[in-house]
Structures are given as C-alpha cells and as structure tokens.
Amino acid sequence: MNSTRHWVIGLLLVAVVMSAIAVVYSKYLSRRHFVALQELQAEQERLGVEWGRLQLEESTLATHSEVEQRARDSLQMHLPEMNEVVVIRR
C-alpha cells in the first residue's frame, strides 16, 4: 500500500508540474498574441490615416479647376479666340 501511495503522489506531482508549465506557456503565448495585436492595430491606424490623405488628395486632383489647369499645362490647351472657332453646318 505504501508503494501505491508513493506512486499516486508522484503522479500528482508530475500533473502539478505539467499544469504549471502549461500555465506559463499559455501566458507566454497570450503576451505574444497581444503584442502582435497591438502591432496590427498600429498598422491599421497608419493605413487609415494614409487612406484619408489619399481620399483628400483624390478629391483635390479631381476638381474641375485642377483638371483644367493640368490640361492647359501638359497639353498646351487654351480657350480658342473667335477667329479660331469654326462652325460646321449641315
């Protein structure tokens, strides 16, 4: 009976040690996942700020005056003078 008692105590001791190791490992994984979550949230915030900036830039570039100015500059477009206007009638 004494050897059975020692065997049970040894088994319980092993179970307690294994449980403690599992708790430590679980805490370690939890911290790693929390750090990864914080990094992803920071990235999400950075991308949100960049997205807002790009939307503002797009709305600025798409205004009529901006499109007209770019056409004048890059394509050398201008409003025609009266003598440059040709009316075609059918």
C-alpha positions in Angstrom: 0.0 0.0 0.0 2.9 2.3 0.7 4.3 1.9 -2.8 0.9 2.7 -4.3 0.7 5.8 -2.2 4.1 7.0 -3.4 3.1 6.2 -7.0 -0.1 8.3 -6.6 1.8 11.2 -5.0 4.5 11.0 -7.8 1.7 11.1 -10.4 0.0 14.1 -8.8 3.4 15.9 -8.5 4.0 15.3 -12.2 0.5 16.5 -13.0 1.0 19.7 -11.0 4.4 20.4 -12.7 2.9 19.8 -16.1 -0.1 22.1 -15.2 2.3 24.8 -14.1 4.3 24.5 -17.3 1.1 24.7 -19.3 0.1 27.9 -17.5 3.5 29.5 -18.1 3.4 28.6 -21.8 -0.2 29.8 -22.1 0.8 33.2 -20.6 3.7 33.4 -23.0 1.5 32.8 -26.0 -1.0 35.3 -24.7 1.7 38.0 -24.5 3.0 37.2 -27.9 -0.5 37.4 -29.4 -1.2 40.7 -27.6 2.0 42.3 -29.0 1.0 41.1 -32.5 -2.4 42.6 -32.0 -1.0 45.9 -30.9 1.3 46.0 -34.0 -1.6 45.2 -36.3 -3.8 47.9 -34.7 -1.0 50.4 -35.1 -0.7 49.4 -38.8 -4.4 49.7 -39.2 -4.4 53.2 -37.8 -1.4 54.2 -40.0 -3.3 52.8 -43.1 -6.4 54.6 -42.1 -4.6 57.9 -41.9 -2.9 57.3 -45.3 -6.3 56.3 -46.8 -7.8 59.6 -45.6 -4.9 61.5 -47.0 -5.3 59.8 -50.4 -9.0 60.5 -50.5 -8.3 64.1 -49.8 -5.7 64.2 -52.5 -8.0 62.5 -55.0 -10.8 65.0 -54.3 -8.4 67.8 -54.8 -7.0 66.5 -58.0 -10.4 65.7 -59.4 -11.8 69.3 -59.1 -12.7 71.0 -62.4 -10.1 73.7 -62.0 -7.3 71.3 -61.3 -8.2 69.2 -64.3 -8.4 72.3 -66.5 -5.1 73.6 -65.2 -3.3 70.3 -65.9 -4.8 70.2 -69.4 -3.6 73.7 -70.1 -0.1 72.9 -68.7 0.6 69.5 -70.1 -1.4 69.6 -73.3 -0.9 73.3 -74.1 -4.7 73.7 -74.3 -6.3 77.1 -74.3 -9.7 78.7 -75.0 -10.0 79.5 -78.7 -10.2 83.0 -80.0 -13.2 84.0 -82.0 -11.2 83.7 -85.3 -10.2 80.2 -84.4 -13.8 78.9 -84.0 -15.2 77.1 -87.0 -18.9 76.4 -87.2 -19.9 73.4 -89.3 -23.5 73.4 -90.6 -25.2 70.6 -92.3 
